[in-house]
């Protein structure tokens, strides 16, 4: 297979990649292969301070009908999603906008696709969504959804703007069904005044380790945390993905660390 070319995969192949028993196609670098997680939350409040601490709702009030990464990275996200989305999956797109970079419906037909974002005009334009909600997660991280509502939660090129990532990642865990998958993708592009300060001070590989640590130390039980740089084609922007599964046992989900 060629990077950026979307091909329909078998359910068995998807399940293996989704569970973490097999790596996604076109992994360029397994960044977490020899990584040991810190035993405690390693970050301070100052790590999540930003140059511009004014209202995010004001900042995102004007619609931006643009793409924030190049076509190569966009196609890389589509290709990754095509390897983990299953027919009928209910999907939550966190920090959603006017486009979600999902594979076409001839590759996979999803169930409910809910967008959670900052701008109603952008969300209204998004043809992939079946419904949406407007919310500033940096102001209040609670999701307006019932427990175990989704099979997959995704976030494309926005995890670096979260100032309360542990709260958000705990909410992702709450709304995922047992065994559900969370997928965070990002590049090296950002609004520098709105991204968290630590992101600007660290390398791309450190970003992968940081997002993985959000999963590990959010106060909820994730398993099979993995992080990669993915090969792309037809562009210059690098593409990274961090994925984790909500534990499949309901008993395990009842017992989670409380380090918030």
C-alpha positions in Angstrom: 0.0 0.0 0.0 1.1 3.6 -0.7 1.0 6.3 2.0 -2.0 8.5 1.5 -3.9 6.0 -0.6 -7.1 4.9 1.1 -8.0 1.2 0.7 -10.8 -0.7 2.3 -9.4 -3.1 5.0 -10.9 -6.4 6.3 -12.6 -6.4 9.6 -9.9 -8.7 11.0 -7.2 -6.3 9.9 -9.0 -3.4 11.5 -9.6 -5.2 14.7 -5.9 -6.0 15.0 -4.8 -2.4 14.5 -7.6 -1.1 16.7 -6.6 -3.4 19.6 -2.9 -2.5 19.3 -1.8 -6.1 18.4 -0.7 -4.8 15.0 0.7 -1.4 14.1 -1.1 0.8 11.7 0.2 0.7 8.1 3.0 3.2 7.2 4.4 3.7 10.7 7.6 5.6 10.2 8.8 5.7 13.8 7.4 3.9 16.9 8.2 6.7 19.3 6.9 4.9 22.5 8.7 1.6 21.8 11.2 2.1 24.6 9.5 4.8 26.6 8.8 4.4 30.3 6.0 6.4 31.6 6.6 8.6 34.6 5.2 7.2 37.8 3.3 10.5 38.6 1.9 13.4 36.6 5.1 15.2 35.5 3.6 18.6 34.4 2.9 21.8 36.2 0.2 24.4 35.8 2.7 26.7 34.1 3.2 24.1 31.3 -0.4 24.8 30.2 -0.2 28.6 30.3 -0.4 30.4 26.9 0.8 33.6 25.5 -2.8 34.7 24.9 -5.1 33.8 27.8 -8.0 35.8 26.5 -11.4 34.0 25.9 -11.1 31.1 23.5 -14.7 31.6 22.6 -13.9 35.1 21.3 -10.8 33.8 19.4 -12.8 31.1 17.6 -15.9 33.2 17.1 -15.0 34.0 13.4 -15.3 30.9 11.2 -12.1 29.7 9.6 -12.9 27.6 6.5 -9.3 26.6 6.0 -7.2 23.5 6.5 -4.4 23.7 9.1 -2.2 20.9 7.7 -1.2 20.1 4.1 -2.8 17.5 1.8 -0.2 14.8 2.7 -1.0 15.0 6.4 -4.7 15.2 5.8 -4.6 12.0 3.6 -2.5 10.4 6.3 -5.2 11.0 8.9 -7.8 9.7 6.5 -5.7 6.6 6.0 -5.3 6.0 9.7 -9.0 6.4 10.3 -9.7 3.9 7.5 -7.6 1.4 9.5 -9.5 1.7 12.7 -13.1 2.8 11.9 -15.6 -0.1 11.7 -18.9 -0.2 9.9 -21.6 1.4 12.1 -19.2 2.9 14.6 -20.5 5.9 16.7 -17.8 8.5 16.5 -17.1 11.6 18.6 -15.0 14.2 16.9 -13.5 16.4 19.6 -12.4 20.0 18.8 -14.3 19.5 15.5 -14.5 22.0 12.7 -15.9 22.3 9.2 -14.0 19.2 8.0 -13.2 16.0 9.8 -10.7 14.2 7.5 -12.8 11.0 7.6 -12.5 8.4 4.8 -15.3 8.4 2.3 -18.5 6.4 3.0 -17.6 3.9 0.3 -14.6 2.9 2.5 -16.6 2.8 5.8 -20.2 3.7 6.7 -20.3 5.1 10.2 -23.2 5.3 12.6 -23.7 8.5 14.7 -20.9 11.1 14.1 -21.0 13.8 16.8 -18.9 17.0 16.5 -17.8 18.9 19.6 -16.3 22.2 18.7 -16.0 25.9 19.2 -17.8 27.4 16.2 -21.4 26.6 15.1 -20.9 27.9 11.6 -17.9 25.6 11.0 -19.7 22.6 12.6 -22.9 23.2 10.5 -20.7 23.0 7.3 -19.2 19.7 8.3 -20.8 17.0 6.0 -19.4 14.2 8.1 -21.4 15.1 11.2 -24.8 13.8 12.1 -25.1 16.3 15.0 -22.9 18.7 16.9 -22.5 20.7 20.1 -20.6 23.9 20.7 -18.4 24.0 23.8 -15.2 25.5 25.2 -13.4 22.6 26.8 -10.7 24.9 28.2 -13.5 26.6 30.2 -15.3 23.4 31.3 -14.3 20.0 30.2 -17.4 17.9 30.9 -18.9 16.5 27.7 -22.7 16.7 27.2 -23.0 13.0 26.5 -24.1 9.9 28.4 -21.6 7.3 29.6 -20.5 4.8 27.0 -22.0 6.6 24.0 -19.3 6.2 21.4 -17.1 3.5 19.9 -14.3 5.9 18.9 -13.2 9.4 19.9 -10.9 11.3 17.7 -9.1 14.7 17.8 -7.2 16.1 14.8 -4.6 18.8 15.2 -6.1 20.3 18.4 -4.8 18.4 21.4 -2.0 21.0 21.8 -4.6 23.6 22.7 -6.1 21.8 25.7 -5.3 23.5 29.0 -7.1 20.8 31.0 -6.0 17.7 29.2 -6.5 15.3 32.1 -10.1 16.4 32.5 -10.7 16.0 28.8 -9.1 12.6 28.6 -11.0 11.4 31.6 -14.2 12.5 29.8 -13.2 10.7 26.7 -12.8 7.6 28.7 -16.3 8.1 30.3 -18.1 8.4 27.0 -16.3 5.5 25.2 -17.8 2.1 25.3 -15.6 -0.7 26.9 -12.8 -1.5 24.5 -13.4 1.8 22.7 -10.5 3.6 20.9 -9.2 7.2 21.3 -7.1 8.6 18.5 -5.2 11.9 18.7 -3.4 13.1 15.6 -1.3 16.2 15.2 1.5 17.9 13.2 3.9 20.7 14.0 1.5 23.5 12.9 -0.3 25.7 15.5 -1.6 29.1 16.5 1.5 29.9 18.7 -0.4 32.4 20.9 -3.1 29.8 21.8 -1.1 26.6 22.1 0.1 25.6 25.5 3.5 26.8 26.4 5.2 23.5 26.9 4.2 22.4 23.4 6.3 25.3 22.0 9.3 24.4 24.2 9.5 20.7 23.2 10.2 18.5 20.2 7.7 16.5 18.1 8.7 13.3 19.7 8.2 14.9 23.1 4.7 15.9 22.0 3.9 12.2 21.4 5.2 11.3 24.9 3.3 14.1 26.4 0.0 13.1 24.8 0.6 9.5 25.8 1.1 10.6 29.4 -2.3 12.3 29.3 -3.8 8.9 28.7 -1.6 7.3 31.4 -2.2 9.8 34.1 -5.7 11.2 33.4 -7.3 9.3 36.3 -9.1 6.8 34.1 -8.0 3.3 32.9 -6.6 3.2 29.4 -4.6 0.3 28.0 -2.3 -0.3 25.0 -1.1 3.3 24.7 0.9 3.7 21.5 2.4 6.6 19.6 3.9 6.9 16.2 5.1 9.2 13.4 3.3 8.1 10.3 4.6 8.2 6.7 2.8 10.6 4.5 2.9 11.4 0.7 2.5 14.6 -1.2 3.3 17.1 1.5 5.8 18.5 4.0 3.9 18.5 7.3 4.8 15.6 9.6 2.0 13.5 11.1 1.9 11.9 14.5 -0.7 9.7 16.2 -1.2 8.6 19.8 -3.9 6.0 20.4 -5.2 4.2 23.5 -8.1 1.8 24.3 -10.5 2.0 27.2 -10.2 -1.2 29.0 -12.7 -3.7 27.8 -13.7 -5.0 31.3 -16.3 -3.0 33.2 -14.7 -4.1 36.5 -11.4 -2.7 35.5 -13.1 0.6 34.5 -14.5 0.9 37.9 -11.0 0.9 39.5 -9.0 3.8 38.1 -6.2 5.9 39.6 -7.3 9.1 41.3 -4.4 11.5 40.7 -6.3 14.6 39.6 
